[in-house]
Amino acid sequence: MMKKGLAVVLGVFMVFSMAACGDKDKKETTGTTAAVETVGTETTAAETVPGETDAGTAASGPEMPEYVSAFDLGDISEYVELGEYKGIQVKAQDLEVTDEEIEAEIKAQVESAVPSYEQVTEGTVAKGDVTNIDFVGRMDGEVFSSGSGEGFDLTIGSGQFIPGFEDGLIGKNIGDTVVLDLNFPEDYKPNPDFNGKAVEFTVTINYVQGKEIPNELNDEFVSKVTNGECKTVDEYREYMRKERENGKAADAKSNKVNEALEKIEADATFKKEAKELIQYYYDSQAYQVESMIAMYGIDMDSYLSTMGMTEEQYQEELQKYAEQNTRWQLLTRAIVEAENLDFSEEEFESKLEQLASDTGMTVDSLKSAYGEAMLRDILRQQEVQDFVLETVVEAPAE
């Protein structure tokens, strides 16, 4: 149903500052950011076909710093003294969903939906055609990794595949299966192991993309965009209303948490710098940025230029980020201890099972990916948020 991206409860970065969005199966995760935004996403063969540019990987980039917890510090009272943290007054939130909002949202969905195209099943392939193909690549008679795909849309002449692949389809009949005997380039950067090797591709030409079919709000459109879960326009409107109501409720919850936590922070007294914690957050955010730009194959200078930042400004932002997150982590520990919100090992495992269910992962994969210390802190943060929400007082609507 209208998948918007899976933002899950994992992550210590920018804690307490997110209004999460997600697909219909995502549980409410107000207040914590996503260390993983696409849990369970797999790369298909068609996404790494020969001729595509492989991006850099985290393995060739920076290393993730070892996790540091505020709960590893000594006496928390040496670092922070809580002020008011219960019964914080927050703004009342508007939860009304109007018919006008629903219609505007539906209109936006129709306009932004992936267009459909006629499928041309007769004739021959020409340069510039968007051609839907299935293909299987073999070296020395064996199918090789990343050399196969199904239902792949290839623009002929785009240079997306290795030399000879696309040209070899020009003039071929739609519906035919052809065999292309080719060689990888001598300097094949995506995979040097393939340099100069002979390869055979068996390619089935399914169809050529024809004229665009404009999207219209009708039962057919609704069934397509909801994968058949909504059959009619009326069902779709009701679904969109529920989505909007759920979204407003999640936003309201997030807004209340964030407003309350900002006031709790403002009323607290921070006595001593937690330098080790600040350094961790600085290094971890730098790691996230450097890993991201490495994945896209760009260097730091290009990234900073795109962001309109100097190296000094970038470092200043990292420092602000690190100090802010450190303050929030200190407050988390202080409130956990003041209200006895920590949990036993048994409770921890139970909460992990729920978190695993929410994120589509297993408990073991969570522990392997994040470590028990980070996961314990994530769950402590959620306990604090829940406590704050239970105690806030909404100001009367003006």
TIVEX-952999 format. One record per residue (C-alpha): residue number from 1; x, y, z; residue in one letter. Coordinates in steps of 0.02 Angstrom, whole numbers, m for minus. Example, Ala and Ser with C-alpha at 12.3 -4.5 7.8 and 13.67 -1.06 7.14 Angstrom:
2
num 1; x 615; y m225; z 390; residuo A
num 2; x 684; y m53; z 357; residuo S
//
This chain:
398
num 1; x 0; y 0; z 0; residuo M
num 2; x 79; y 164; z m55; residuo M
num 3; x 248; y 124; z 18; residuo K
num 4; x 334; y 282; z 79; residuo K
num 5; x 494; y 209; z 150; residuo G
num 6; x 523; y 111; z 308; residuo L
num 7; x 585; y 224; z 447; residuo A
num 8; x 613; y 118; z 600; residuo V
num 9; x 654; y 143; z 782; residuo V
num 10; x 838; y 102; z 762; residuo L
num 11; x 972; y 233; z 782; residuo G
num 12; x 1044; y 352; z 906; residuo V
num 13; x 1074; y 490; z 779; residuo F
num 14; x 966; y 645; z 800; residuo M
num 15; x 872; y 560; z 939; residuo V
num 16; x 702; y 631; z 987; residuo F
num 17; x 688; y 735; z 827; residuo S
num 18; x 594; y 634; z 698; residuo M
num 19; x 414; y 617; z 642; residuo A
num 20; x 425; y 448; z 558; residuo A
num 21; x 336; y 394; z 402; residuo C
num 22; x 317; y 220; z 336; residuo G
num 23; x 211; y 92; z 248; residuo D
num 24; x 50; y 20; z 313; residuo K
num 25; x 139; y m113; z 415; residuo D
num 26; x 258; y 2; z 508; residuo K
num 27; x 227; y 24; z 692; residuo K
num 28; x 226; y 199; z 768; residuo E
num 29; x 404; y 251; z 808; residuo T
num 30; x 393; y 433; z 857; residuo T
num 31; x 548; y 522; z 916; residuo G
num 32; x 693; y 413; z 864; residuo T
num 33; x 781; y 413; z 698; residuo T
num 34; x 813; y 275; z 577; residuo A
num 35; x 984; y 200; z 573; residuo A
num 36; x 904; y 83; z 448; residuo V
num 37; x 778; y 157; z 329; residuo E
num 38; x 757; y 13; z 209; residuo T
num 39; x 764; y m143; z 315; residuo V
num 40; x 749; y m300; z 211; residuo G
num 41; x 784; y m216; z 44; residuo T
num 42; x 882; y m331; z m70; residuo E
num 43; x 983; y m284; z m223; residuo T
num 44; x 923; y m380; z m374; residuo T
num 45; x 1033; y m440; z m514; residuo A
num 46; x 958; y m312; z m629; residuo A
num 47; x 1021; y m175; z m514; residuo E
num 48; x 1202; y m228; z m537; residuo T
num 49; x 1205; y m285; z m716; residuo V
num 50; x 1368; y m280; z m814; residuo P
num 51; x 1400; y m106; z m878; residuo G
num 52; x 1322; y m15; z m733; residuo E
num 53; x 1437; y 86; z m621; residuo T
num 54; x 1462; y 2; z m453; residuo D
num 55; x 1468; y 131; z m315; residuo A
num 56; x 1599; y 131; z m179; residuo G
num 57; x 1564; y 26; z m27; residuo T
num 58; x 1578; y 60; z 158; residuo A
num 59; x 1713; y m71; z 166; residuo A
num 60; x 1831; y 44; z 72; residuo S
num 61; x 1782; y 197; z 173; residuo G
num 62; x 1791; y 249; z 356; residuo P
num 63; x 1764; y 134; z 505; residuo E
num 64; x 1617; y 150; z 623; residuo M
num 65; x 1678; y 208; z 794; residuo P
num 66; x 1647; y 97; z 944; residuo E
num 67; x 1483; y 140; z 1029; residuo Y
num 68; x 1487; y 246; z 1187; residuo V
num 69; x 1338; y 257; z 1305; residuo S
num 70; x 1292; y 391; z 1430; residuo A
num 71; x 1261; y 245; z 1547; residuo F
num 72; x 1447; y 207; z 1540; residuo D
num 73; x 1488; y 371; z 1626; residuo L
num 74; x 1510; y 388; z 1813; residuo G
num 75; x 1388; y 479; z 1925; residuo D
num 76; x 1264; y 564; z 1808; residuo I
num 77; x 1240; y 706; z 1932; residuo S
num 78; x 1416; y 763; z 1891; residuo E
num 79; x 1358; y 798; z 1713; residuo Y
num 80; x 1178; y 858; z 1723; residuo V
num 81; x 1049; y 913; z 1851; residuo E
num 82; x 868; y 896; z 1798; residuo L
num 83; x 749; y 1041; z 1814; residuo G
num 84; x 564; y 1020; z 1776; residuo E
num 85; x 537; y 862; z 1675; residuo Y
num 86; x 360; y 808; z 1722; residuo K
num 87; x 197; y 893; z 1680; residuo G
num 88; x 275; y 997; z 1541; residuo I
num 89; x 149; y 1107; z 1452; residuo Q
num 90; x 142; y 1081; z 1263; residuo V
num 91; x 36; y 1150; z 1122; residuo K
num 92; x m128; y 1062; z 1083; residuo A
num 93; x m120; y 975; z 915; residuo Q
num 94; x m247; y 984; z 776; residuo D
num 95; x m301; y 807; z 729; residuo L
num 96; x m448; y 852; z 615; residuo E
num 97; x m440; y 780; z 439; residuo V
num 98; x m546; y 872; z 311; residuo T
num 99; x m618; y 813; z 146; residuo D
num 100; x m515; y 947; z 60; residuo E
num 101; x m354; y 874; z 130; residuo E
num 102; x m401; y 700; z 71; residuo I
num 103; x m441; y 759; z m105; residuo E
num 104; x m280; y 859; z m115; residuo A
num 105; x m181; y 708; z m57; residuo E
num 106; x m265; y 594; z m184; residuo I
num 107; x m234; y 719; z m323; residuo K
num 108; x m50; y 728; z m275; residuo A
num 109; x m40; y 537; z m274; residuo Q
num 110; x m115; y 526; z m449; residuo V
num 111; x 1; y 660; z m516; residuo E
num 112; x 157; y 584; z m439; residuo S
num 113; x 118; y 401; z m475; residuo A
num 114; x 236; y 308; z m590; residuo V
num 115; x 162; y 326; z m765; residuo P
num 116; x 104; y 178; z m866; residuo S
num 117; x 152; y 149; z m1047; residuo Y
num 118; x 82; y 51; z m1190; residuo E
num 119; x 175; y m111; z m1222; residuo Q
num 120; x 226; y m128; z m1403; residuo V
num 121; x 241; y m314; z m1443; residuo T
num 122; x 267; y m307; z m1631; residuo E
num 123; x 405; y m233; z m1739; residuo G
num 124; x 591; y m216; z m1711; residuo T
num 125; x 702; y m133; z m1582; residuo V
num 126; x 776; y 37; z m1626; residuo A
num 127; x 904; y 151; z m1545; residuo K
num 128; x 821; y 255; z m1410; residuo G
num 129; x 686; y 127; z m1372; residuo D
num 130; x 650; y 84; z m1192; residuo V
num 131; x 653; y m104; z m1206; residuo T
num 132; x 594; y m226; z m1073; residuo N
num 133; x 707; y m379; z m1069; residuo I
num 134; x 751; y m537; z m975; residuo D
num 135; x 933; y m586; z m984; residuo F
num 136; x 1052; y m719; z m922; residuo V
num 137; x 1242; y m699; z m929; residuo G
num 138; x 1363; y m845; z m936; residuo R
num 139; x 1552; y m856; z m927; residuo M
num 140; x 1633; y m1021; z m972; residuo D
num 141; x 1457; y m1092; z m982; residuo G
num 142; x 1413; y m1045; z m804; residuo E
num 143; x 1287; y m914; z m748; residuo V
num 144; x 1380; y m780; z m650; residuo F
num 145; x 1331; y m664; z m510; residuo S
num 146; x 1256; y m496; z m563; residuo S
num 147; x 1236; y m554; z m743; residuo G
num 148; x 1050; y m592; z m747; residuo S
num 149; x 888; y m497; z m732; residuo G
num 150; x 703; y m506; z m771; residuo E
num 151; x 585; y m369; z m827; residuo G
num 152; x 729; y m246; z m845; residuo F
num 153; x 692; y m82; z m936; residuo D
num 154; x 843; y m39; z m1043; residuo L
num 155; x 856; y 117; z m1149; residuo T
num 156; x 946; y 64; z m1308; residuo I
num 157; x 1098; y 176; z m1333; residuo G
num 158; x 1111; y 230; z m1151; residuo S
num 159; x 1276; y 138; z m1126; residuo G
num 160; x 1208; y 58; z m969; residuo Q
num 161; x 1269; y m115; z m1019; residuo F
num 162; x 1439; y m168; z m1085; residuo I
num 163; x 1485; y m123; z m1266; residuo P
num 164; x 1394; y m228; z m1394; residuo G
num 165; x 1247; y m275; z m1282; residuo F
num 166; x 1130; y m136; z m1332; residuo E
num 167; x 1188; y m126; z m1512; residuo D
num 168; x 1160; y m313; z m1524; residuo G
num 169; x 973; y m288; z m1493; residuo L
num 170; x 948; y m154; z m1627; residuo I
num 171; x 848; y m224; z m1772; residuo G
num 172; x 795; y m380; z m1678; residuo K
num 173; x 612; y m430; z m1674; residuo N
num 174; x 512; y m393; z m1519; residuo I
num 175; x 471; y m558; z m1436; residuo G
num 176; x 628; y m645; z m1497; residuo D
num 177; x 764; y m721; z m1391; residuo T
num 178; x 940; y m679; z m1450; residuo V
num 179; x 1113; y m735; z m1397; residuo V
num 180; x 1251; y m603; z m1386; residuo L
num 181; x 1433; y m660; z m1384; residuo D
num 182; x 1530; y m516; z m1307; residuo L
num 183; x 1683; y m473; z m1206; residuo N
num 184; x 1699; y m367; z m1052; residuo F
num 185; x 1809; y m212; z m1075; residuo P
num 186; x 1993; y m236; z m1035; residuo E
num 187; x 1977; y m106; z m897; residuo D
num 188; x 1809; y m152; z m819; residuo Y
num 189; x 1806; y m46; z m661; residuo K
num 190; x 1647; y m115; z m581; residuo P
num 191; x 1731; y m286; z m569; residuo N
num 192; x 1914; y m301; z m621; residuo P
num 193; x 1898; y m492; z m613; residuo D
num 194; x 1795; y m480; z m772; residuo F
num 195; x 1926; y m381; z m870; residuo N
num 196; x 1927; y m439; z m1051; residuo G
num 197; x 1830; y m600; z m1016; residuo K
num 198; x 1714; y m677; z m1145; residuo A
num 199; x 1531; y m678; z m1097; residuo V
num 200; x 1372; y m744; z m1175; residuo E
num 201; x 1206; y m658; z m1143; residuo F
num 202; x 1040; y m740; z m1184; residuo T
num 203; x 915; y m599; z m1201; residuo V
num 204; x 727; y m608; z m1221; residuo T
num 205; x 647; y m449; z m1288; residuo I
num 206; x 480; y m439; z m1198; residuo N
num 207; x 414; y m275; z m1267; residuo Y
num 208; x 458; y m97; z m1311; residuo V
num 209; x 386; y 47; z m1211; residuo Q
num 210; x 255; y 142; z m1309; residuo G
num 211; x 154; y 299; z m1275; residuo K
num 212; x 125; y 356; z m1096; residuo E
num 213; x m47; y 318; z m1027; residuo I
num 214; x m101; y 465; z m917; residuo P
num 215; x m146; y 419; z m739; residuo N
num 216; x m329; y 440; z m695; residuo E
num 217; x m418; y 414; z m531; residuo L
num 218; x m520; y 259; z m566; residuo N
num 219; x m536; y 83; z m498; residuo D
num 220; x m396; y 20; z m609; residuo E
num 221; x m275; y 153; z m546; residuo F
num 222; x m324; y 118; z m365; residuo V
num 223; x m296; y m68; z m384; residuo S
num 224; x m125; y m38; z m463; residuo K
num 225; x m56; y 84; z m333; residuo V
num 226; x m120; y m19; z m186; residuo T
num 227; x m69; y m187; z m258; residuo N
num 228; x m251; y m240; z m261; residuo G
num 229; x m287; y m202; z m78; residuo E
num 230; x m409; y m65; z m127; residuo C
num 231; x m531; y m112; z m265; residuo K
num 232; x m629; y 49; z m287; residuo T
num 233; x m604; y 237; z m277; residuo V
num 234; x m716; y 244; z m123; residuo D
num 235; x m608; y 114; z m35; residuo E
num 236; x m454; y 214; z m83; residuo Y
num 237; x m527; y 374; z m10; residuo R
num 238; x m564; y 285; z 153; residuo E
num 239; x m389; y 213; z 155; residuo Y
num 240; x m313; y 384; z 123; residuo M
num 241; x m418; y 458; z 264; residuo R
num 242; x m352; y 327; z 386; residuo K
num 243; x m175; y 359; z 325; residuo E
num 244; x m198; y 545; z 351; residuo R
num 245; x m273; y 520; z 524; residuo E
num 246; x m132; y 404; z 574; residuo N
num 247; x m5; y 525; z 504; residuo G
num 248; x m77; y 672; z 600; residuo K
num 249; x m82; y 570; z 759; residuo A
num 250; x 101; y 519; z 737; residuo A
num 251; x 151; y 699; z 698; residuo D
num 252; x 56; y 762; z 850; residuo A
num 253; x 141; y 636; z 961; residuo K
num 254; x 311; y 681; z 890; residuo S
num 255; x 279; y 867; z 907; residuo N
num 256; x 228; y 848; z 1089; residuo K
num 257; x 382; y 742; z 1129; residuo V
num 258; x 500; y 863; z 1043; residuo N
num 259; x 424; y 1018; z 1121; residuo E
num 260; x 428; y 939; z 1295; residuo A
num 261; x 606; y 879; z 1277; residuo L
num 262; x 664; y 1049; z 1217; residuo E
num 263; x 589; y 1126; z 1374; residuo K
num 264; x 664; y 990; z 1484; residuo I
num 265; x 834; y 1023; z 1407; residuo E
num 266; x 815; y 1212; z 1429; residuo A
num 267; x 772; y 1191; z 1613; residuo D
num 268; x 914; y 1068; z 1649; residuo A
num 269; x 1087; y 1121; z 1710; residuo T
num 270; x 1232; y 1044; z 1616; residuo F
num 271; x 1384; y 1044; z 1730; residuo K
num 272; x 1522; y 950; z 1645; residuo K
num 273; x 1565; y 902; z 1466; residuo E
num 274; x 1550; y 718; z 1425; residuo A
num 275; x 1697; y 728; z 1306; residuo K
num 276; x 1702; y 543; z 1261; residuo E
num 277; x 1517; y 545; z 1216; residuo L
num 278; x 1536; y 705; z 1113; residuo I
num 279; x 1681; y 628; z 1018; residuo Q
num 280; x 1580; y 471; z 983; residuo Y
num 281; x 1435; y 569; z 908; residuo Y
num 282; x 1554; y 677; z 807; residuo Y
num 283; x 1644; y 525; z 737; residuo D
num 284; x 1486; y 424; z 707; residuo S
num 285; x 1403; y 562; z 608; residuo Q
num 286; x 1563; y 589; z 508; residuo A
num 287; x 1561; y 402; z 473; residuo Y
num 288; x 1381; y 409; z 412; residuo Q
num 289; x 1419; y 553; z 294; residuo V
num 290; x 1582; y 480; z 228; residuo E
num 291; x 1502; y 309; z 201; residuo S
num 292; x 1358; y 389; z 106; residuo M
num 293; x 1467; y 489; z m12; residuo I
num 294; x 1581; y 339; z m39; residuo A
num 295; x 1429; y 236; z m87; residuo M
num 296; x 1386; y 365; z m220; residuo Y
num 297; x 1565; y 375; z m280; residuo G
num 298; x 1597; y 558; z m240; residuo I
num 299; x 1733; y 638; z m136; residuo D
num 300; x 1717; y 752; z 14; residuo M
num 301; x 1761; y 910; z m83; residuo D
num 302; x 1621; y 876; z m208; residuo S
num 303; x 1499; y 839; z m68; residuo Y
num 304; x 1541; y 1000; z 25; residuo L
num 305; x 1526; y 1098; z m137; residuo S
num 306; x 1354; y 1024; z m169; residuo T
num 307; x 1301; y 1066; z 9; residuo M
num 308; x 1372; y 1243; z m6; residuo G
num 309; x 1483; y 1216; z 146; residuo M
num 310; x 1667; y 1241; z 185; residuo T
num 311; x 1766; y 1108; z 279; residuo E
num 312; x 1763; y 1221; z 432; residuo E
num 313; x 1573; y 1242; z 423; residuo Q
num 314; x 1553; y 1054; z 403; residuo Y
num 315; x 1657; y 1021; z 558; residuo Q
num 316; x 1559; y 1153; z 655; residuo E
num 317; x 1396; y 1066; z 608; residuo E
num 318; x 1466; y 899; z 663; residuo L
num 319; x 1517; y 976; z 829; residuo Q
num 320; x 1344; y 1054; z 858; residuo K
num 321; x 1263; y 889; z 815; residuo Y
num 322; x 1378; y 793; z 933; residuo A
num 323; x 1349; y 913; z 1078; residuo E
num 324; x 1160; y 912; z 1053; residuo Q
num 325; x 1149; y 724; z 1049; residuo N
num 326; x 1260; y 711; z 1201; residuo T
num 327; x 1145; y 826; z 1299; residuo R
num 328; x 995; y 719; z 1251; residuo W
num 329; x 1083; y 559; z 1302; residuo Q
num 330; x 1131; y 634; z 1470; residuo L
num 331; x 949; y 685; z 1497; residuo L
num 332; x 892; y 510; z 1449; residuo T
num 333; x 1000; y 431; z 1581; residuo R
num 334; x 953; y 560; z 1712; residuo A
num 335; x 766; y 532; z 1685; residuo I
num 336; x 786; y 342; z 1677; residuo V
num 337; x 873; y 344; z 1845; residuo E
num 338; x 757; y 474; z 1924; residuo A
num 339; x 602; y 376; z 1876; residuo E
num 340; x 675; y 200; z 1885; residuo N
num 341; x 630; y 167; z 1703; residuo L
num 342; x 767; y 40; z 1667; residuo D
num 343; x 722; y m140; z 1631; residuo F
num 344; x 780; y m313; z 1679; residuo S
num 345; x 868; y m432; z 1560; residuo E
num 346; x 704; y m524; z 1534; residuo E
num 347; x 614; y m361; z 1494; residuo E
num 348; x 755; y m310; z 1378; residuo F
num 349; x 740; y m471; z 1278; residuo E
num 350; x 551; y m451; z 1269; residuo S
num 351; x 567; y m273; z 1205; residuo K
num 352; x 698; y m329; z 1079; residuo L
num 353; x 577; y m458; z 1011; residuo E
num 354; x 448; y m320; z 985; residuo Q
num 355; x 577; y m208; z 903; residuo L
num 356; x 628; y m349; z 788; residuo A
num 357; x 447; y m375; z 740; residuo S
num 358; x 424; y m189; z 708; residuo D
num 359; x 576; y m180; z 595; residuo T
num 360; x 560; y m344; z 503; residuo G
num 361; x 724; y m407; z 573; residuo M
num 362; x 769; y m547; z 693; residuo T
num 363; x 834; y m520; z 869; residuo V
num 364; x 1000; y m597; z 819; residuo D
num 365; x 1018; y m484; z 666; residuo S
num 366; x 978; y m331; z 773; residuo L
num 367; x 1110; y m379; z 900; residuo K
num 368; x 1236; y m416; z 762; residuo S
num 369; x 1204; y m252; z 672; residuo A
num 370; x 1193; y m133; z 821; residuo Y
num 371; x 1259; y m218; z 976; residuo G
num 372; x 1166; y m240; z 1139; residuo E
num 373; x 1228; y m77; z 1216; residuo A
num 374; x 1156; y 30; z 1077; residuo M
num 375; x 994; y m69; z 1072; residuo L
num 376; x 975; y m51; z 1260; residuo R
num 377; x 995; y 137; z 1244; residuo D
num 378; x 870; y 145; z 1101; residuo I
num 379; x 742; y 58; z 1210; residuo L
num 380; x 783; y 171; z 1357; residuo R
num 381; x 754; y 322; z 1247; residuo Q
num 382; x 584; y 252; z 1201; residuo Q
num 383; x 543; y 227; z 1385; residuo E
num 384; x 586; y 409; z 1419; residuo V
num 385; x 481; y 470; z 1274; residuo Q
num 386; x 333; y 367; z 1332; residuo D
num 387; x 354; y 434; z 1509; residuo F
num 388; x 362; y 614; z 1447; residuo V
num 389; x 207; y 590; z 1340; residuo L
num 390; x 110; y 519; z 1485; residuo E
num 391; x 148; y 671; z 1592; residuo T
num 392; x 133; y 817; z 1470; residuo V
num 393; x m8; y 942; z 1488; residuo V
num 394; x m85; y 1009; z 1329; residuo E
num 395; x m116; y 1196; z 1328; residuo A
num 396; x m297; y 1244; z 1282; residuo P
num 397; x m320; y 1282; z 1098; residuo A
num 398; x m318; y 1467; z 1062; residuo E
//
